[in-house]
Amino acid sequence: MNQRKNEFGQLIGDEVSGWNGAALPSRQPIDGRYCVVEALDVSRHARDLFEAFSDDKEGTLWTYMATGPFATIEDFIAWMEPACKTNDPLFYALIDLSTGRAAGMASYMRIKQIAGVIEVGSISFSPRMQRTRMATEAMFLMMRRAFDELGFRRYEWKCDSLNEASRLAAERLGFSFEGVFRQAVIYKGRNRDTAWYSIIDSDWPVIKKAFETWLDPDNFDEGGCQKGSLRDMITLQRDRI
């Protein structure tokens, strides 16, 4: 790595030339092969999402979320109505194209247009969405918009450091672990040490290629089982550099 120095002999970061900031995300839908990512809307998505989340009988989906669980659809709508109106976080419903119904949610948040940093968060996959192609594709579609359409330089994933499922998901999706911020948040009356992960723009071409290969129908057998794992495909693409 080349190390730059200023006129005082101090090390300084790489020059970022021609940078004018990233574009702000819109509410336009993102179409995929297995799902559609579309702006959260009470009239279109509330009932589908409440029913999908109700499949989680024990309520474990909400342990590490700042919101939920929701006992009634009225409670869910009371949360959802203001959430649909914010631009940061900007919430999306994740629509299963095989059923046409919403099965999960996610958002862009902590959007820093000038710095080129954006976070994916508030990720809520109902049981009917977990471990499916649409779940992986939804994350890919949001990444692709952030990097390819909006021009962000850094894409973040943060979670409770005790949330093992979220940490494993981040690693599977190609995020790099950066460390833990101790006592970063208080939520639901308890402490949260926050684990930080990221993908930066120089990582993206390799990760994008791996996603495209994994999502290809040829990667799945007649029973719908994957032939190759996304984690292995990302590793293979990195090894080729």
C-alpha positions, 0 to 999 in steps of 0.5 A: 500500500502506498502511504501518502505524506503531507508537507509536514511528513505526516501520513494522510489518507488517499485522495478522493478526487471528484467526489460530490457525495452519494445520491439519496435513496428513493421510494422507487421499488427494486425488482428482483427474480425472487422478491421486490423491495418496495417502500413500506405502506400501511394499506398494502403491507400491514396485514401481510406483515403482521400475519407473517410475523405472527408465524413466530409464535414465541416472539424470538424475532423481536429479541434484538429489535428496538421495537416489537413484538406487536400483540395486535395488528392495531399495535403494529399499525400504530408503529408502522404509520409514522415509520412509513413517513420517515426518510431516515430510516427509510423502510421497505417491505420485502415482497415474495414474488411467489405469493405477492405478499410482504414477508419481511422488512428492512431499511436504509438508515444513518444515511450520510450523503456527503460522506457516502455512508449508509447502513442497512438495518431494522431487518425483520425476516418472518419465519416464512422468509428466513433461509430463502432465496428471496431473503438473500436477494433482498439484501443483494438488491439493497446493496446494489442500489446503494453502490451501483445506483446511489454511489455510496462508498461504505455500506454498514451492518450493525447489531447487538454483539450478542445477536449471533444469528445477525453476526453470522448473516453479516459474515455470510453476506460478505461484510467485514467485522470491524469491532465492538462499540461497548455500551453503545445503546440502551434498548428495551431497558438493557445494554447493547454492545454494538458489533460493526460490519461493513462493505466498501466500494472496493469490496463490492465488485467481488461480492456482487459477482458472488451474489449473482452466481449464487442467485442464478437458478442454475445454482439450485437443484430440483428440490431448491437446495443450493449447489454452492454456498454464498460464503464459498463463492465470495471466498472464491472470488476474493481468492481470484484477485 
